[in-house]
Amino acid sequence: MGNKFSDFLNTEINDNNKINEKISEKKFENNSNIDTKNVEDLINKYSSYSEKELMQELIKLSNEKKQNGTLNQDLNNFSNVLSPYLNEEQKSKMNDLFNKIK
């Protein structure tokens, strides 16, 4: 497996267009305030980041969210949106990571 986020995405879904199609098709029943265009933009923004760059960005954003008191809710929302696209191993890694940064 490669070190870029796009490589990770490509292990489960062949290209960003398919991801965007899946996001557009997904009904966010419990997250009706989610802007799917924003999700698509974030996927495109981070697709070229290395694992190290993603971790640095995650730490930076986590610290900002902790300071304004929204980290836990934001992580829960993110998990709810992303989980349907992950296999069990990926979900476990995501949960482990979120528990470490909380």
N, C-alpha and C positions, 0 to 999 in steps of 0.2 A: 504494500500500500504506500502511496506517495505521501509527501509531507504538506501538500497544499490542501486547503479546504475544498477546492474544486475536485481534487482527487477523491476526497472523502465522499463528496456528493455523487461523483461518478461511479462509486462502488455500488450504490443502490439505485441510482437513476441516471440514465445515459447522458442527459444534458439539462441545462438550466431551463430550456423551454418546457420540458416535461415537468420539472419541478413547478414552474410557474403555472402550468395547466393544472397540476394537482392542487396547488394552493387556491387557484380560482374556483375549482370544482368543490373544494372542501367547504362544508357548512360549519361555521364556528358557532354552534348553538350557544355555548356558554361564554363565548368571547365575541359577541356581536360588535364590539367596539374596535376590533382588529382591522387595520387597514391593509388589505392584501397587497396593494401597490407598494406600501412601505416594506412589507416582508420581501417582496421581489427585489426591491432596491437594496436591501441589506444582503440578500444572497449574492447579488451581483457585486456589491462593494467588497465583501469578504472572500469571494471565491478565489482570489489570487494570493491571499495571505498564507504564509507558512504557519505551521503549528505554533512556533515561538511567537510570531506576530499576533496570532489569535489569542494566545494566553496573555500577552502584554495588554492587549485591548480589553480582554475580559477583566483583568485585575483593575485596570484604570476605570472602566465603567462600573464595576462592582463597588469600588471605593466611593465613587460619586453617588451611587444608589444608596449605599449604607448611610452616607451623610444626610441624604434627604429623606431617609426612612422608607424607601420604596423597594429595597432589594428583594425581600422575600416574596412580595406580591408579583413583582416583575419576573422573578425566576419561575414562580408557579405558572404565570401566564405563558411564558416562553415554553416551558415544559409541556403544557397542554396543547400548544400549537404544534410543536415539533414532534412530539411522541408518536403520532400516527405514521410518521415517515421513517421511524427508526426500528431496527430489529432489537431483540431483547438485550444483546450485548451492548449495543449503542445506548440503549435506554439506561442500562446499569452504569455505564461510564458517565453519562450525563448526570445521573443522580448522584454518583460519587463526587463528581466535580462540584456540583451545586452545594452539596453538604460541606465541602471543604471551604467554599467561599462565603458561606452564610455566617 
